[in-house]
């Protein structure tokens, strides 16, 4: 796939994701996973994706972040051309391992039981790969940065010297 095709694909995925997000806001019955790759051959189905979003939230719980942020992180990992198919396989393997360890549908368990089942598979390669992807994705996501007040990288703006490095309004004037 050349760069032009890749850029076009990403544009189409972004438009479909945005239209899906807008549709979900207008109609709650629509799925969170109305992505361009959903249902594509070799990609995880909606149930697997929902389970993995739940797992991502349990791994890195931030109440201020919506499920759509976690879904976006998985979406980005799946849309990478080189590693997307391998990551899709890891998502399928992790969902299957969670269900097998739970003795049924892992998503139907309560939170404490879900965490306990996750502890049982935490050494498996698929779990480790998903955990690393989600960790990187959450803490490098612009929505997370907004929640913690991080303005983003300063390199493109010449550093922080004139962008708030001296703003210490939380420190009293006199000690």
Residue pairs with C-beta under 8 A, 6 or more apart in sequence:
1 9
1 81
6 81
9 36
9 79
10 79
12 36
13 35
13 36
13 37
13 75
13 79
16 34
16 35
16 36
17 34
17 35
17 36
17 72
17 75
19 34
20 30
20 31
20 33
20 34
20 35
21 68
23 30
23 34
24 30
24 31
24 32
24 34
31 38
31 46
32 50
32 53
32 67
32 68
32 71
33 46
33 49
33 50
33 71
35 71
35 75
37 43
37 75
37 78
37 79
38 45
38 46
38 49
39 45
39 46
42 85
42 88
43 78
43 88
44 52
44 78
44 88
44 91
44 92
44 95
47 95
47 107
48 91
48 92
48 95
49 71
49 74
49 91
50 107
51 95
51 98
51 106
51 107
52 74
52 91
52 94
52 95
52 130
53 67
53 70
53 71
53 74
54 107
54 114
55 94
55 98
55 114
55 118
55 130
56 70
56 73
56 74
56 130
56 134
56 138
57 67
57 70
58 111
58 114
58 115
58 118
59 118
59 131
59 134
59 135
60 134
60 135
60 138
62 138
62 144
62 147
64 147
65 138
65 141
65 143
65 144
65 147
66 143
69 138
69 141
69 143
69 144
70 134
70 138
72 137
72 141
73 133
73 134
73 137
73 138
73 141
74 91
74 133
74 134
74 137
76 137
77 83
77 84
77 87
77 133
77 137
78 84
78 87
78 88
78 91
80 87
87 129
87 133
89 126
90 125
90 126
90 129
90 130
91 126
91 130
93 124
93 126
94 121
94 124
94 126
94 127
94 130
95 106
97 121
97 124
97 126
97 127
98 106
98 117
98 118
98 121
99 105
99 106
101 117
101 120
101 121
102 109
102 113
102 114
102 117
106 114
106 117
107 114
109 117
118 127
121 127
122 128
122 131
138 144
142 152
145 151
145 152
151 163
151 164
154 160
154 163
157 163
159 165
